[in-house]
Amino acid sequence: MTSTVDGQLPGVALPKSELLEMYRLMVLIRRFEEVASEQYALGKIAGFLHLYIGQEAVAVGAIRAMDPDDHLVTHYRDHGYALALGLDPRRCMAELFGKATGLVGGRGGSMHFADASKHFWGGYAIVAGLLPIAAGLGLASKHLNQRRVAVAIFGDGATNNGAFHEALNFAALWKLPVLFLCENNQYGMGTAVQYASAVREMYRKAYAYDIPAERVDGQDVLAIYEATKRALEHCRSGNGPYFLEALTYRYRGHSMADPETYRSKEEGEEWRRHRDPIERFRQQLLAHNVATPEELAALDQAVEEAVAEAVRFADESPEPAPETLTQYVYADPITVR
């Protein structure tokens, strides 16, 4: 903590414009997800829908700390990462609607957002399935002498999967530039951590592979940002992988099909009242005169308009043409010379 000057956050070197962008992105993710749940209830979104509400600080803090060339692979609760990367909310909503104008032409739906132009290699529906892929991206980066880090974001449930241990072991053995970021929202589907994992602090699992690790407050966007910056520099400097555990909480069920009979309403309300990442950051910005209530209200309104426009765009977008059914199934053949 080095500064208490009005217009600055204590100990934070980020300019006002970046702080306000962090706030805007968290609000955008929250409202996008809330409206997506409404559209699901209306039958405009089919299949599974896993909402990110409550965890916004992790996506925004981590992704704002990344370099543009870094790789990103995530689990299937993936809408927040796409928005934090700056992808068009209209195309994100259209993907949920299964429309041709979606991120991947309506083929992926909720669980498979991706955009190669942002080095966002997708949400993966198989629990822990993304982790060996992240190790492979890290191996490629090292082989090509690049400074690119592969960032893998996954849930606490993935840490009980064999692929988790294989990926960590491989990354440590080869000293690969991989940042393993575990979002511990304390429930793997409907099972609380204490009933599924013999080790309840996820970061400690990395110690078995001699990977430096730490736990960070996942409801504090600046804490996530600073921890991710440190971790990325560790990886980028040739020191091998790093492990972060972000302690967070999802406000909604595992998916829209989840009746949430495994936890109390009081538990969720406690997190909302005292640890909400958006309200917490909002109060920081106001308390230190970084922003006025009017400035934040204007950002809130702009988000409302952007999300409404996203729904309009998705509604009016065409369905994928039947004759394109077999497109994008396989990569184009590569001619070896």
N, C-alpha and C positions, 0 to 999 in steps of 0.2 A: 504494500500500500504506500504509494509515493505522492499522491496528489489528492487534494480535497477542494480544488478550485471549481467554482461554479462553471457549468458547461462541460465538465470532464467527469468521467467516472474514476473513482480512486484506483490508482495503479494500472489504468487501462490506457494504452497508447493509441487505440483506434480512433479515427476521426468521427465526427458526428454523423457524417453521411453513411459510414459503414455501420454504426450502431443503429441508425434508423432503418437501414436496409435489413439488418438482422431482425428487428422488431416486425417489419413489414412481412418478411418471409414466414415468420412464425405465425402471424395472424392469417396469412394466406393459406398456409397448410391447415390450420384449424378450421377456417371457414370452408375451404375446399372439401375437407373430410365431412364436415357437418352436412353440407349440401349434398355430397355424394350419398350419404346415408338416406337422405330424403328421396333422392332419385332412385335408390335401390328399392325403397318402400313403394314407390310408384311403378315399379316393374321396368324401369328404363335401363337398369344395370342388372345383368344376370350373373349366375355363378356365385363364387365366393367374393366377399368384400371385407378386407381386413383393414380397420381404421387405425390411424396413427395418433389420434387425439390424446394429448397428454405428454407425448414424447418429442414434441417439436424442437426443443432446445438441442437435442442430440444431433439431428440432421443438419440444422442450421449452423450450429457451432462447429461441427466437424467439417462440413463441406466448405464453409467460408475459410477454413484454415488450409485447405488443400490447394495445390497448384493446379492450373487448368489442364496440364498434361497427365496428372495422376489418374490411375484407374480406380473405378468404383464398381464393386459387386455387392449385392444386398440380398436379404431374404424377401419374402413375399409381401410384407407390410411396407410397400415400396413407394407409395405416392409422394410421401414427404420428401424423399431424396430427390426425386425428379423436379419438384418445385424448388427445392433449395438450390439445385443446380442451375435454375433459371429457365427451365423448359416451359414452353407455352402452356398455361392452364387450359386453354381451349383444346389443344391436342391431347392433353392428359385426360380431360373429361370425355373427349370423343373416344379415346381408347377404352375407357370404362363402359361407354355406350356400345362398344363394338363397331364403331364406324370407320369408314375408309380413311378419314382424315386423322385418325388416332396416331399415337407415337409409332406404333408398329402396324399400322393399317387395320387396326381392329382385331389382329390375330392374337394378341397377348392377353388383353383384358387386365384386370386388377393386379394379378400376381406377376406379370411379365413386362413391366415398363422397361424400356431401354432406349438409348440414343447413342449411337457410335460416335457422333460428332462431339459428344461430351465425355467420351471414354467411359460411359455408363453402360456396363455390359449386362445389366439386367437384374431384375428380381428373379429369384429362384424358388420354385414351389417345394423342392425337396429340402427338408430340414438339414442344414449343414452341407448341402451339396455345393454351395458356392465356395466353400473354404479351400478345397483342392484347386479350384479354378484360380482363386486369388494367389495361391502358391505358384501356380504356373505362370501367371502374369508377372509375379515377382522374379521368377527364374528368367523369363524373357528379358525383363528390364536389366537384370544383372549381366546376362550374357551379352546384351547389346551395349553395355557400359552407359546406360541411361541413368538419370537421377529421378526417374519416375517411381512413385510408390504405389503399390496395389493396396487399396483400402477395402477391407472386408467388414461389412456390418451385419451382425447376426444376433439372434436372441439367446437368452440363457438356456433354453431347451436344447439348442444345438451343441452345447458343451458336453452333453452326455452321449453324443453320437461318435462312432468310430472315426468318421471323416474329420472331425474336429482334431482328434489326437494325431491322426496321420498328417494333416496339414501343418499343425504346429511343429511336429517333429521334423518334417521335411524342411520347413522354412528356417528352423533353428540350425539344422545340420548344415544347410547350404548358405546360411547367413543372408537370407533373401530380404529385400526391402518390402515387407508386408506389415501393414498395421491391422491387427485384429481388434476390432471394436465391438464389444459385446454390450448390447442393450439389455440390461437385466430389468425387465418390467415385472419380475417376480412371479410370473405365471407362464408355464409352457402349456399352451391351450388352457385347460381347466385345472391344471395341477400346480400347486404352489411349490416353489423351489425346495422347501424343506422336506417335501415328500418325494422328490425326484432326484436330488443330488446329495451325495454324501458330503461334498464340499459346498458350502452355501455361498462362499465368496468366490465368484467366478474368476477373478484375477489371479487367485492362488493356483489355479489349475495350470497357468502358464509357467509357474516355477518348475514344474516337472521337466520342462524342456529348456530350462535355463534362459527363458525369455523375460526381460524386465517387464514389470507390470504394475499397474496401479488402478485404484478405484477413484472415480470422480463423480461429483454430483450431476446427474443427468438432467436435473431441473434448472440448472444454471448455465445459460448459453455461453457466457464468457468463460466459465470454468472449463466447459467442453472445448471451446476454441483454444484456450491456452494449453490445455493438456494435449490436444491434437497437434498443435504447432510443435511442441516439444517432441512428441512421439514421431512425427514426420521427419523432423531434422535428424533424429536418431537413425531412422531407417535410411534416409537419403545420404547419410554420411558413411555408409558401408558397415554399420554396426549390427546389421541383421534386423529381425522382426521386433515389434513392440506390441504389447497387449494393454488395452484400456477396457475397463468395465465401467459403463455409465449406469448408475443406479437411477432408474426411472419408473414410470407407472403408466399403464394404458387405462384411460378412463372408460373405454367401451369394452365390450366382450372381445374374445379372441377373433371372432368374425361376426357378421350380422346374424348368423344362425345360432349364436351362443346365448343361452338364457341366463348365464351368469349366476347359477345357483351355488357356486363354490366359494363366493366371497360376499362379505356384507356391504350394504349400501353405505354404512358408516365409514368403512375403510376408504372407499372411493371419495366420499365427501371430505374426509380429513385431508387427502392429498389435494383436492381441488381448492379447499379453503386456505391451506397453509403453504402449498408447494407448487402451485400452478406456475409453469415456466413463463408464460406470457405476462400474467399479472405481476409476477415478481420482477421481470425485466422492465415492465412499464413503470412500476414504482421507482426503480433505480433511475430511470431516465428523467422522471419528474423531480425526484428528490434532489438531484444534482444539476437541475436546470439544463440538461442536455436537450430536452424538448419540452414544448408547452403542451397543455392538454389539447389545444386547438390543432397543433401539428400532428399529434397522434390520432386525433379524431379524423383528420383529413386522410391519413394513411388507412385507417379503418374503413372509411367510406370508399376509397379507391379499391380496396380489396373486395368489398361487397360488389362493386360494379364489375370488377374483373371476373369474379366467380359467376355472377349472373350472366355475363357475356359468354363464359365458358359453357354454361348450360344451353344457352341459345344456340351457340355454334354447334354443340354436339347434337342437339335436337334436329337442326336443319341440315346436318351433314348426311351424305349418302351412305347406304349400306355398301359393304364390299361387293363388287360385281361377281356373280356366280362363276364367270369364266376365269376369275383370278384364283380360284380355289387351290390350285396346285402351285401357285407362286409362293416364293419365300420358304418353301419346305426344306429345300437343300441349298447349300451354297453353290454358286456357279462353279463349274469344273475349272480347275487350274491346269493349264498346259505346262508341262515340265519340259524345259529345253535343255 
